[in-house]
């Protein structure tokens, strides 16, 4: 693996004031909240609201799917804020012939085409529901643009428009679009907690690319997710910003100014000045299960920078008596590494989410949840 200076990277087990963090209890009480607070303040932004009191669920449709192998359920998740009412649909396929409740995958779908899988007669590589259901998991999905459009539009619409204080200038730490999508994952979890067919204590949250960044942030904030999967998440996802040879903070802030908060722009070209790096986001998921992937042809996400981040996150897992990933040797392509709580694979091919990736997530999930 590429060499980098570990000393130049903020230590997981040292607080900002320089205090050593020596126990899981101290991690939970001091360092983890400090890390979350720094990411809110400087990177993703702070959500103005958690679970709204007005949150409600309505079953829109339920029918047999996949020739009877699954039940397909569509639920409307709705809420109200000072800016009005909003909602997003959650679609879920539940394996028909399994004892309930079953574990579930929740996919944060960042594809832009409208979602129409009504009879699910054709398998999609990105979301191979037949395979997921056949392995005994419920497959749930929501689409990010139902929470907030993926455009730099001044945060007037989507959940920003509903919950931001009307007329108030947005502070530098106001939530960006990735935070809005992550908020949606928690609202989907609120629903899963009420669905008797799904075991909310065994949910794996999955996202690809910008959806992978979202999965990591949602998984760091919301400890109800038992397992988090970051697929090819790259810059401001799993990849270490100080180490990457791919996309950098100034690139991502220029191409996608709406993804992160305004304060993050102060770190364009100044990765070294950030008091966090992305391994701390992964560490904030400890002691829960975490699986990170890269692809050989995805240099923009920088596989080595993604792997290095996991290796550095391991310290937080060790505090909890876990071995973490158990190796710092960058693996060969298509050879998954399973530590006891951390997993990784480097898939041959391009930036994408494919059946091979899902197969590996489920292998890890079978052991973890
Ligand atoms: C790219 C962006 C990446 C990644 C990707 C995606 O253009 O630079 O950070 O998120 O989009 O979401 O597909």
Boltz pocket constraint, residues with backbone or C-beta under 6 A from the ligand:
constraints:
  - pocket:
      binder: B
      contacts: [[A, 208], [A, 209], [A, 210], [A, 211], [A, 232], [A, 233], [A, 234], [A, 235], [A, 247], [A, 252], [A, 255]]
      max_distance: 6.0
